[in-house]
């Protein structure tokens, strides 16, 4: 972690549907690369990493935790039109909610991408299981308008790791396939 003025720069895993990659890259470029609000980790979208070649859910989640989530403290799920329906988004969120001796649980937040801000949209089910407005483990935010706003949102997700850890619900069965997104 580093500091952004009075704020701490957290290492954040960014989860998204590949169909939103251009917008996610813009988000990462603007808030991480240009403004240093957070340190991004993830698979694709110009972040360090490659695709894990397997269909085994346990293996993929373990490798994602080891290669991409290690040292991260917050998972940011970028909400596009079909994010809710994606198997790998579900697996990444499930991996980030696991708490074990080698890698602690991450804070969890969702950010709506600008392209769907005025459209009907929904959270991935595992994120929704943990989102209960201001009472749950996860929070769902509009796209931040400033570096200060995003820094505050990330800090809030980080703090909820401790204060709301008993509210984590990771009991849902993992998606075994992508859902149909109209």
C-alpha angles and dihedrals in degrees: 000000000000130000129256101198101300092345128090117236105227126201104244131192109219116212121189147143111268089233087070095049096119093054092043090051089052090051093049093044093049101041102029109025099032103029105022094224092143140354108250125218125176148111115285127338091102092302122128108275151066136229119282107234104221143090095210106112096204093048093047093048091049092049092046089052092047100042106030111014099043107120095009119127103187133039116211114200110201107215116218130158096283103023090108091062101052123111096207093050088054091049093048092051090047090051092049092052094054115103116201137148095265098045127020127220116274128229110253129221136158125213122196113229116233093243091067101031093109096035132082107273138166140203122249105265095247090052090047089053087062099039118088102153108262093343102065137078095253132052130208117212140183116247106287117250097203142026089246092054093051092046089054093048092051091047090051091052090048093052092049089062087077105026097046102027092120089062095062113124113192095150099109116111112255117258108259093194140010114277121236111266114195 
